[in-house]
Amino acid sequence: MTNQTTYCGFISIVGRPNVGKSTLMNHLIGQKVSITSRKPQTTRHKVTGVLTQEDTQYIFVDTPGFQKLYVNKMNEALNQSVVNSLSNVDAVIYVVEAGLFNAGDEAVLNLLPKNGNVILVVNKRDKFKDKTELMTFIREVKSKFPFKQVLSVSAKHEHGLDKVLAETKACLPESVFLYPEDQLTDKSSKFMASEIIREKLFRSLGEELPYSLMVEIDKFEQTTKLTRVFATVIVDRENQKPMIIGKGGEKLKKVSIESRLDMEKLFETKVHLEVWVKVKSGFADDLKFLQQFE
């Protein structure tokens, strides 16, 4: 036993859709625990990523992209989830995309706690070859809010992430660790399986994707050597079903193969995966469906 002082706290990662919040968290903790795609609001749940380094445990909370472009019950629930994530945290990482600050960024900016530990992280800095242009952009955003610290990074290429951790650590209180040192997320393996399938659907289908689709895990069995996953993709309308399946079942087969390979990496076992598609009209407005985003 030692008397070493330890630090632990919650850090919320917020921003409009597609600024790289999930990519940032995944690279900070060194493991993919939050799904990514170029589709807005790919992240639907508050996903916790845990990083333990010597005397510090960072508990990152990845949130959905806050947006008001599309108004429906699901988006309202996702936006409320972002608002809720700004309460009772020790620091907030506000992510914007280098060179692009729009009404969506402004909407998130207006949610930030004025007296909180808010760190501005300008992501995708590698888009700029001219550092002068980048610095001009950063100064413009910096002037909009009393940020505790301002950093530029390239999350995808892992540039500048050490500074993010250093500045975040300075905001964390003295505390015992809240998670085992080897734990990377608070989400179950069953949840991670459904998210992996959903990510592959988002990436594979692009603009054809039925926005409010849901993935349910019907059966999940895990041993040291084999994980068996039986999943159902639920869509809202009958004409969306062939979009998922594709001609001769090719799209669903591709999604299934890519999902299985990712699961094998994550679970470190062989994976048997079966995926079906089912139509359930009106599920996206169902209270039970919406409550999962709270």
For each residue, the residues with C-beta under 8 A, 3 or more apart:
1:
2:
3:
4: 55
5: 55 174
6: 55 56 57 174 175 176 177
7: 55 56 57 169 172 173 174 175
8: 56 57 58 59 172 173 175 176 177 178
9: 58 59 89 90 91 171 172 173 175
10: 59 61 88 89 90 91
11: 58 59 60 61 89 90 91 92 93 168 171 172
12: 61 63 85 86 89 91 92 93
13: 21 24 25 60 61 62 63 92 93 95
14: 21 63 66 82 85 86 92 93 94 95 108 111 112
15: 19 21 65 66 94 95 96 105 108
16: 19 65 66 67 96 102 104 105 107 108
17: 40 41 42 64 65 66 67 104
18: 38 40 65 97
19: 15 16 65 95 96 97 105 123 124
20: 23 24 95 97 123 124 155 156
21: 13 14 15 24 25 34 43 62 63 65 95
22: 25 26 34 35 36 42 43 47 62
23: 20 26 27 36 123 155 156
24: 13 20 21 27 28 93 95 121 123 153 155 161 164
25: 13 21 22 28 29 33 34 47 49 60 62
26: 22 23 29 31 32 33 34 36 49
27: 23 24 30 155 156 158 161
28: 24 25 49 51 58 60 155 161 164 165
29: 25 26 33 49 50 51 58 60 184
30: 27 51
31: 26 49 184
32: 26 35 262 266
33: 25 26 29 47 49 184 185 187 192
34: 21 22 25 26 43 47 49 62 195
35: 22 32 42 43 195 196 198 199 202
36: 22 23 26 42 199
37: 42 199 202 203
38: 18
39: 42 202 206 209
40: 17 18 65 67 69 70
41: 17 44 64 65 67 75 78
42: 17 22 35 36 37 39 198 199 202
43: 21 22 34 35 47 62 63 64 65
44: 41 64 78 293
45: 64 81 187 195 292 293
46: 61 62 63 64 81 85
47: 22 25 33 34 43 61 62 185 187 195
48: 59 60 61 62 185 186 187
49: 25 26 28 29 31 33 34 59 60 62 184 185
50: 29 57 58 59 60 179 183 184 185 186
51: 28 29 30 57 58 60 165 184
52: 56 57 58 177 179 181 182
53: 56 57 58 165
54:
55: 4 5 6 7
56: 6 7 8 52 53 169 172
57: 6 7 8 50 51 52 53 177 178 179 181
58: 8 9 11 28 29 50 51 52 53 165 168 169 172
59: 8 9 10 11 48 49 50 178 179
60: 11 13 25 28 29 48 49 50 51 93
61: 10 11 12 13 46 47 48 85 89
62: 13 21 22 25 34 43 46 47 48 49
63: 12 13 14 21 43 46 66 81 82 85
64: 17 41 43 44 45 46 78 79 81 82 293
65: 15 16 17 18 19 21 40 41 43 104
66: 14 15 16 17 63 78 79 82 104 107 108 111
67: 16 17 40 41 70 75 79 104 107
68: 71 75 79 104 107
69: 40 104
70: 40 67 75 211
71: 68 75 76
72: 75 76 284 285
73: 76 77 284 285 290
74: 77 78 212 284 285 289 290 293
75: 41 67 68 70 71 72 78 79
76: 71 72 73 79 80
77: 73 74 80 81 290 293 294
78: 41 44 64 66 74 75 81 82 293
79: 64 66 67 68 75 76 82 83
80: 76 77 83 84 293 294
81: 45 46 63 64 77 78 84 85 293 294
82: 14 63 64 66 78 79 85 86 108 111
83: 79 80 86 111
84: 80 81 87 294
85: 12 14 46 61 63 81 82 89
86: 12 14 82 83 89 92 111 112 113 116
87: 84
88: 10
89: 9 10 11 12 61 85 86 92 116
90: 9 10 11 117 171 172 173
91: 9 10 11 12 116 117 118 119 148 168 171 172
92: 11 12 13 14 86 89 112 113 116 117 118 119
93: 11 12 13 14 24 60 119 121 164 168
94: 14 15 108 109 112 118 119 120 121 145 147
95: 13 14 15 19 20 21 24 121 123
96: 15 16 19 100 101 105 120 121 122 123 141
97: 18 19 20 100 101 122 123 124
98: 122 123 124 125 127 128 134 137 152
99: 124 127 128 133 134 137
100: 96 97 105
101: 96 97 105 106 137 140 141
102: 16 105 106
103: 106 107
104: 16 17 65 66 67 68 69 107 108
105: 15 16 19 96 100 101 102 108 109 141
106: 101 102 103 109 110
107: 16 66 67 68 103 104 110 111
108: 14 15 16 66 82 94 104 105 111 112
109: 94 105 106 112 144 145
110: 106 107
111: 14 66 82 83 86 107 108
112: 14 86 92 94 108 109 116 118 145
113: 86 92 116 118
114: 145 146
115:
116: 86 89 91 92 112 113
117: 90 91 92 148 171
118: 91 92 94 112 113 145 146 147 148
119: 91 92 93 94 147 148 149 150 151 164 167 168 171
120: 94 96 141 142 145 147 149 150 151
121: 24 93 94 95 96 151 152 153 164
122: 96 97 98 125 134 137 138 141 150 151 152 153
123: 19 20 23 24 95 96 97 98 152 153 154 155
124: 19 20 97 98 99 127 154 155 156
125: 98 122 128 134 152 153 154 159 160
126: 154 156 157 159
127: 98 99 124
128: 98 99 125 131 133 134 137
129:
130: 133 134
131: 128 134 135
132: 135 136
133: 99 128 130 136 137
134: 98 99 122 125 128 130 131 137 138 152
135: 131 132 138 139
136: 132 133 139 140
137: 98 99 101 122 128 133 134 140 141
138: 122 134 135 141 142 150 152
139: 135 136 142 143
140: 101 136 137 143 144
141: 96 101 105 120 122 137 138 144 150
142: 120 138 139 145 147 150
143: 139 140
144: 109 140 141
145: 94 109 112 114 118 120 142
146: 114 118
147: 94 118 119 120 142 150
148: 91 117 118 119 167 171
149: 119 120 167
150: 119 120 122 138 141 142 147
151: 119 120 121 122 160 163 164 167
152: 98 121 122 123 125 134 138 160
153: 24 121 122 123 125 159 160 161 163 164
154: 123 124 125 126 157 158 159 160
155: 20 23 24 27 28 123 124 158 161
156: 20 23 27 124 126
157: 126 154
158: 27 154 155 161
159: 125 126 153 154
160: 125 151 152 153 154 163 164
161: 24 27 28 153 155 158 164 165
162: 165 166
163: 151 153 160 166 167
164: 24 28 93 119 121 151 153 160 161 167 168
165: 28 51 53 58 161 162 168 169
166: 162 163 169 170
167: 119 148 149 151 163 164 170 171
168: 11 58 91 93 119 164 165 171 172
169: 7 56 58 165 166 172
170: 166 167
171: 9 11 90 91 117 119 148 167 168
172: 7 8 9 11 56 58 90 91 168 169 175
173: 7 8 9 90
174: 5 6 7
175: 6 7 8 9 172 178
176: 6 8
177: 6 8 52 57 180 181
178: 8 57 59 175
179: 50 52 57 59 183 186
180: 177 183
181: 52 57 177
182: 52
183: 50 179 180 186
184: 29 31 33 49 50 51
185: 33 47 48 49 50 192
186: 48 50 179 183
187: 33 45 47 48 191 192 195
188: 191 192
189: 192 193 220 222 227 266 267
190: 193 194 217 220
191: 187 188 194 195
192: 33 185 187 188 189 195 196 263 266
193: 189 190 196 197 217 220 227 229 231 259 263
194: 190 191 197 198 215 216 217 231
195: 34 35 45 47 187 191 192 198 199 215
196: 35 192 193 199 200 259 262 263 266
197: 193 194 200 201 215 231 233 255 259 275
198: 35 42 194 195 201 202 213 215
199: 35 36 37 42 195 196 202 203
200: 196 197 203 204 254 255 258 259 262
201: 197 198 204 205 209 213 215 233 244 255
202: 35 37 39 42 198 199 205 209
203: 37 199 200 206
204: 200 201 251 254 255 258
205: 201 202 208 209 243 244 251
206: 39 203 209
207:
208: 205 243
209: 39 201 202 205 206 213 243
210: 213 235 236 237 240 243 244
211: 70
212: 74 236 283 284
213: 198 201 209 210 233 234 235 236 240 244
214: 233 234 283 284 289
215: 194 195 197 198 201 231 232 233 234
216: 194 231 232 234
217: 190 193 194 220 229 230 231
218: 230 231 232
219: 228 229 230
220: 189 190 193 217 227 228 229 230
221: 227 228
222: 189 226 227 228 267 269
223: 226 227 269
224: 269
225: 269 270
226: 222 223 269 270 271 272
227: 189 193 220 221 222 223 263 267 269 270 271 272
228: 219 220 221 222 271 272
229: 193 217 219 220 263 271 272 273 274
230: 217 218 219 220 273 274
231: 193 194 197 215 216 217 218 273 274 275 276
232: 215 216 218 275 276 277 278
233: 197 201 213 214 215 244 275 276 277 278
234: 213 214 215 216 277 278 279 280 283
235: 210 213 240 241 243 244 277 278 279 280
236: 210 212 213 240 279 280 281 282 283 284
237: 210 240 279 281
238: 241 279
239: 242 243
240: 210 213 235 236 237 243 244 279
241: 235 238 244 245 277 279
242: 239 245 246
243: 205 208 209 210 235 239 240 246 251
244: 201 205 210 213 233 235 240 241 251 252 255 277
245: 241 242 249 251 252 277
246: 242 243 249 250 251 252 253 254
247: 250 251
248:
249: 245 246 252 253
250: 246 247 253 254
251: 204 205 243 244 245 246 247 254 255
252: 244 245 246 249 255 256 275 277
253: 246 249 250 256 257
254: 200 204 246 250 251 257 258
255: 197 200 201 204 244 251 252 258 259 275
256: 252 253 259 260 273 274 275
257: 253 254 260 261
258: 200 204 254 255 261 262
259: 193 196 197 200 255 256 262 263 273 275
260: 256 257 263 264 271 273
261: 257 258 264 265
262: 32 196 200 258 259 265 266
263: 192 193 196 227 229 259 260 266 267 271 273
264: 260 261 267 268 269 270 271
265: 261 262 268
266: 32 189 192 196 262 263
267: 189 222 227 263 264 271
268: 264 265
269: 222 223 224 225 226 227 264
270: 225 226 227 264
271: 226 227 228 229 260 263 264 267
272: 226 227 228 229
273: 229 230 231 256 259 260 263
274: 229 230 231 256
275: 197 231 232 233 252 255 256 259
276: 231 232 233
277: 232 233 234 235 241 244 245 252
278: 232 233 234 235
279: 234 235 236 237 238 240 241
280: 234 235 236 283
281: 236 237
282: 236 285 286
283: 212 214 234 236 280 286 289
284: 72 73 74 212 214 236 289
285: 72 73 74 282 289 290
286: 282 283 289 290
287: 290 291
288: 291 292
289: 74 214 283 284 285 286 292
290: 73 74 77 285 286 287 293
291: 287 288 294
292: 45 288 289
293: 44 45 64 74 77 78 80 81 290
294: 77 80 81 84 291
